[in-house]
Amino acid sequence: MSPLIEGAGTAEASWQAWSPTWPVLSVPATAPIVVAPHPDDEVLGAGGLLARLAAAGAPGVDVVAVTDGEASHPGSTVHSRAELAALRRAETDEALARLGLHAPTVHRLGHPDGGIDEAALTATLAALLTAGRWCLASWRGDGHPDHEIVGRAAAAACARTGAQLVEYPIWTWHWARPDDPRVPWDRFRRLPLTDAERAAKRHALAAFVTQVQPLGPAPADAPILPPHVLARFDRPEEGFFL
């Protein structure tokens, strides 16, 4: 984690009290590639959008799982890194099914959690992308090193191929504050979600048991996504930087 990601972070009530009128994101007809630094990021950042695409029967959604998230609980008294990696891969499959994506293409790259090779990832993404296709990736300024590497790699791959970069914030909602000058709000776009899309996203996030529930009683096994963090992703809309 980064020094920015400490403590309880900005309360969801503070974000809800801030209500600028953002432009609405126009969803493309072509299914995007969604790049996830860790299992769960694709749902946290774009679960509602993915549920919409699934309901519309959009074929060809690609999910790029950059790491297996094996370092989420480095001091766990319950699971080894290899066990966590296996569990988190299974959780991703279940979460995507809960969104209605029963046959997505999941590219599991197996980069080390906390040690992503930016150049190699850029090359992999460039080989998958085509001109005009959306590439959804974590924001380059998100505050988590892996998220920022993924964002930079996606930006470079999009520049090479002519694909459209769309970035989703995750930890930004933790360390930033309303109208924070460190955040490019001028590029922010919102995607209003239906009740069904929100429910699907909530159901999918619950599939990440290793992240939303404690692994055991030890402090090292505490959930990474406790209720106050999940609240930031249970909003009636999702947000992206375009």
C-alpha positions as CSV (number, residue, x, y, z in Angstrom):
1,M,0.0,0.0,0.0
2,S,0.9,3.7,-0.2
3,P,1.2,6.2,2.6
4,L,-1.9,7.8,1.0
5,I,-3.9,4.7,1.9
6,E,-4.0,4.8,5.7
7,G,-6.6,5.1,8.3
8,A,-10.3,5.2,7.6
9,G,-10.0,7.7,4.7
10,T,-12.6,10.1,3.6
11,A,-16.1,9.2,4.8
12,E,-18.6,8.3,2.2
13,A,-21.0,10.8,3.7
14,S,-18.5,13.6,2.7
15,W,-18.6,12.4,-0.9
16,Q,-22.4,12.1,-0.9
17,A,-22.7,15.7,0.4
18,W,-20.7,16.9,-2.6
19,S,-22.9,17.0,-5.7
20,P,-21.4,18.6,-8.8
21,T,-23.1,17.9,-12.1
22,W,-20.8,15.7,-14.1
23,P,-21.2,14.8,-17.7
24,V,-22.7,11.3,-18.3
25,L,-20.4,8.6,-19.8
26,S,-21.7,7.2,-23.1
27,V,-21.3,3.5,-23.1
28,P,-19.8,2.1,-26.4
29,A,-21.5,-0.6,-28.4
30,T,-18.3,-2.6,-28.6
31,A,-17.3,-4.6,-25.5
32,P,-14.3,-3.2,-23.7
33,I,-11.1,-4.7,-22.3
34,V,-11.1,-4.3,-18.5
35,V,-7.7,-4.3,-16.8
36,A,-7.6,-5.3,-13.1
37,P,-4.4,-4.8,-11.1
38,H,-5.9,-7.3,-8.5
39,P,-8.9,-9.5,-8.4
40,D,-11.9,-7.3,-7.4
41,D,-10.7,-4.1,-9.0
42,E,-12.7,-4.7,-12.2
43,V,-15.9,-5.0,-10.1
44,L,-15.1,-2.2,-7.7
45,G,-14.3,0.2,-10.6
46,A,-16.7,-1.0,-13.4
47,G,-19.0,-3.7,-12.0
48,G,-22.1,-1.7,-12.9
49,L,-20.9,-1.1,-16.4
50,L,-20.1,-4.7,-16.8
51,A,-23.6,-5.7,-15.5
52,R,-25.1,-3.4,-18.1
53,L,-23.1,-4.9,-20.9
54,A,-24.0,-8.4,-19.8
55,A,-27.7,-7.6,-19.6
56,A,-27.5,-6.2,-23.2
57,G,-25.9,-9.4,-24.4
58,A,-22.6,-7.7,-25.4
59,P,-20.2,-10.4,-26.6
60,G,-16.4,-10.3,-26.4
61,V,-15.7,-8.7,-23.0
62,D,-12.1,-9.3,-22.1
63,V,-10.8,-9.1,-18.5
64,V,-7.1,-8.8,-18.0
65,A,-6.2,-10.1,-14.5
66,V,-2.7,-8.6,-14.1
67,T,-1.9,-10.2,-10.7
68,D,-3.6,-12.9,-8.6
69,G,-3.7,-10.6,-5.5
70,E,-1.6,-13.0,-3.5
71,A,-0.1,-10.2,-1.4
72,S,-3.4,-8.9,0.0
73,H,-2.7,-10.4,3.5
74,P,1.1,-10.7,3.7
75,G,1.1,-11.7,7.4
76,S,-1.9,-14.0,7.2
77,T,-2.0,-16.8,9.8
78,V,-4.6,-18.7,7.7
79,H,-3.5,-18.8,4.1
80,S,-0.2,-18.9,2.2
81,R,0.4,-16.6,-0.8
82,A,-0.3,-19.5,-3.2
83,E,-3.5,-20.4,-1.4
84,L,-4.7,-16.7,-1.6
85,A,-3.8,-16.6,-5.3
86,A,-6.0,-19.7,-6.0
87,L,-8.8,-18.4,-3.9
88,R,-8.8,-15.0,-5.5
89,R,-8.8,-16.5,-9.0
90,A,-11.9,-18.5,-8.2
91,E,-13.5,-15.4,-6.6
92,T,-13.0,-13.5,-9.9
93,D,-14.7,-16.2,-11.9
94,E,-17.7,-16.2,-9.5
95,A,-17.9,-12.5,-9.4
96,L,-18.0,-12.2,-13.2
97,A,-20.7,-14.9,-13.4
98,R,-22.7,-12.9,-10.8
99,L,-22.6,-9.9,-13.1
100,G,-24.0,-12.0,-15.9
101,L,-20.8,-12.4,-17.8
102,H,-20.9,-16.2,-18.1
103,A,-18.3,-16.5,-20.9
104,P,-15.8,-13.6,-20.6
105,T,-12.3,-14.1,-21.8
106,V,-10.1,-13.8,-18.7
107,H,-6.4,-13.2,-19.4
108,R,-4.5,-14.2,-16.3
109,L,-1.0,-12.7,-16.6
110,G,0.4,-13.8,-13.3
111,H,2.5,-10.7,-12.6
112,P,3.7,-10.6,-8.9
113,D,1.4,-8.7,-6.7
114,G,3.5,-5.7,-5.8
115,G,5.9,-6.3,-8.6
116,I,4.2,-5.7,-11.9
117,D,6.5,-5.4,-15.0
118,E,5.2,-2.2,-16.6
119,A,7.0,-2.7,-20.0
120,A,5.8,-6.3,-20.3
121,L,2.2,-5.3,-19.4
122,T,2.3,-2.5,-21.9
123,A,3.3,-5.0,-24.7
124,T,0.6,-7.5,-23.6
125,L,-2.1,-4.9,-23.6
126,A,-1.0,-3.4,-27.0
127,A,-1.3,-6.9,-28.5
128,L,-4.9,-7.2,-27.2
129,L,-6.2,-3.7,-28.1
130,T,-7.4,-2.3,-31.4
131,A,-8.2,1.2,-32.6
132,G,-11.3,2.7,-31.0
133,R,-11.8,-0.1,-28.5
134,W,-12.2,0.9,-24.9
135,C,-9.6,0.0,-22.4
136,L,-10.8,0.4,-18.8
137,A,-8.0,0.5,-16.4
138,S,-7.2,1.8,-12.9
139,W,-6.3,5.5,-12.8
140,R,-2.7,6.5,-13.1
141,G,-2.9,8.7,-10.0
142,D,-4.9,6.3,-7.8
143,G,-2.4,6.2,-5.0
144,H,-1.7,2.4,-5.0
145,P,1.6,1.5,-6.8
146,D,0.1,-1.4,-8.7
147,H,-2.9,0.6,-9.8
148,E,-0.7,3.4,-11.1
149,I,1.6,1.0,-13.0
150,V,-1.5,-0.6,-14.7
151,G,-2.8,2.8,-15.6
152,R,0.4,3.9,-17.1
153,A,0.8,0.7,-19.1
154,A,-2.8,1.0,-20.3
155,A,-2.2,4.6,-21.4
156,A,0.9,3.7,-23.3
157,A,-0.8,0.7,-25.0
158,C,-3.7,2.9,-26.0
159,A,-1.3,5.5,-27.4
160,R,0.3,2.8,-29.5
161,T,-2.9,1.3,-30.8
162,G,-5.5,4.1,-31.0
163,A,-7.7,2.5,-28.3
164,Q,-9.7,4.7,-26.0
165,L,-8.4,4.8,-22.4
166,V,-11.0,5.1,-19.7
167,E,-9.7,5.1,-16.1
168,Y,-11.5,4.1,-13.0
169,P,-10.5,5.4,-9.5
170,I,-10.5,3.0,-6.6
171,W,-8.3,4.2,-3.7
172,T,-8.8,7.8,-4.8
173,W,-12.0,7.8,-2.9
174,H,-10.0,6.9,0.3
175,W,-7.3,9.6,0.3
176,A,-8.8,12.4,-1.8
177,R,-11.5,14.8,-0.6
178,P,-14.3,16.6,-2.5
179,D,-12.8,19.1,-5.0
180,D,-9.3,17.8,-4.3
181,P,-6.9,19.6,-6.6
182,R,-4.8,16.4,-7.1
183,V,-7.7,14.8,-9.0
184,P,-8.5,15.7,-12.6
185,W,-12.2,16.3,-12.1
186,D,-12.4,18.0,-15.5
187,R,-12.1,14.6,-17.0
188,F,-14.6,12.9,-14.7
189,R,-17.6,11.2,-16.2
190,R,-20.5,9.5,-14.3
191,L,-22.5,6.4,-15.3
192,P,-25.9,6.3,-13.5
193,L,-26.8,2.8,-12.5
194,T,-30.1,1.1,-12.3
195,D,-31.2,-0.7,-9.1
196,A,-30.6,-4.0,-10.9
197,E,-27.1,-3.0,-11.9
198,R,-26.3,-1.9,-8.3
199,A,-27.6,-5.1,-7.0
200,A,-25.6,-7.2,-9.4
201,K,-22.4,-5.2,-8.5
202,R,-23.1,-5.7,-4.8
203,H,-23.7,-9.4,-5.3
204,A,-20.5,-9.7,-7.3
205,L,-18.4,-7.9,-4.7
206,A,-19.7,-10.3,-2.0
207,A,-18.0,-13.1,-4.0
208,F,-14.6,-11.7,-3.0
209,V,-14.8,-13.4,0.4
210,T,-11.1,-13.1,1.1
211,Q,-11.4,-9.4,0.8
212,V,-14.7,-8.5,2.4
213,Q,-14.6,-10.9,5.3
214,P,-11.9,-11.6,7.9
215,L,-9.7,-14.6,7.1
216,G,-9.3,-15.3,10.8
217,P,-9.2,-13.5,14.2
218,A,-5.6,-12.1,13.8
219,P,-5.2,-8.4,12.8
220,A,-3.2,-9.6,9.8
221,D,-6.3,-11.4,8.6
222,A,-8.6,-8.4,8.7
223,P,-10.7,-7.6,5.6
224,I,-9.2,-5.3,3.0
225,L,-12.7,-4.1,2.0
226,P,-14.6,-3.5,5.3
227,P,-18.1,-1.9,5.1
228,H,-16.9,1.7,5.2
229,V,-14.7,1.0,2.1
230,L,-17.4,-0.9,0.3
231,A,-19.8,2.0,0.9
232,R,-17.8,4.0,-1.6
233,F,-18.7,1.5,-4.3
234,D,-22.4,1.1,-3.5
235,R,-23.3,4.4,-5.1
236,P,-26.1,5.0,-7.6
237,E,-23.4,5.8,-10.2
238,E,-19.9,4.8,-11.2
239,G,-17.2,7.3,-12.1
240,F,-14.5,7.3,-14.7
241,F,-11.8,9.6,-16.1
242,L,-12.1,10.0,-19.9
